[in-house]
Amino acid sequence: MRLWDPLAIRELSALLRDPVFRGRGVPHGDGRPVLLIPGFLAGDWTLRVMDGWLRRVGYQTFLSGILLNIQHSERLISDLRRKVAELEKETGSRITLVGHSRGGLLAKVLAQRRPQHIEQVITLGSPLADWTDLAAVTHHAVGVVTTANELVYGRRLNSEGRFTYDLKLAPIVPTTSIYTKTDDVVNFRSCLRPDIPALQVWGSHNGLVVNPEVFRLLGRLVARPRRAA
């Protein structure tokens, strides 16, 4: 979420006034671990409000360690894979992944490769069907980051063959896409797939991380019965 995004600020204001922010209307958590993954050009700081809320309603929450989500996907997946393995060992439980935008793509692929570590995946405004279906300004940002990654790592974001392949596979663990038709960053249709349940909210792309409707849905989704071993 960008601090200067007026739509996101409006959604944050609505969240602070909504009873859900005080934990009303959602099941109290059972202490299971939840890992939050930020979106493109964002870092863990964008998920601080959600992190604090999930803790208050009864979950162990963890941030990804991503300062700025701009690195090549395979490099990010490698770091997240290690973190998830450490968290599972520390908590004794499979991890629920909540990812915003590109963070949701990382979460889906991570669950595809390490399903034994993952309880479920919840994505927020993530283009699971076509990660290239973006607004023009976002396409420009991707181009800049692609060039930077090529210079630093010798790899291009648009040549991530294995990552794209795993993203397209049918999910192995329960996966839910939360999206908004008024998304100003990705085409909302790219968040929809026949093999992934989708839930619609009203709001902006950046505001999904502070949206009261999203929090209400999260409260129910994270509390779902754990899947069998």
Secondary structure, DSSP 8 states (H G I E B T S, - for coil): --TT-HHHHHHHHHHHHSGGGGTTTS------EEEEE--TT--GGGGHHHHHHHHHTT-EEEE---SSS-S-HHHHHHHHHHHHHHHHHHHSS-EEEEEETHHHHHHHHHHHH-GGGEEEEEEES--SS-TT-B-HHHHHHHHHHHHHHHHHHS--GGG-HHHHHHHHS--SS-EEEEEETT-SSB-GGGG-BTTB-EEEESS-TGGGGG-HHHHHHHHHHHTS-----
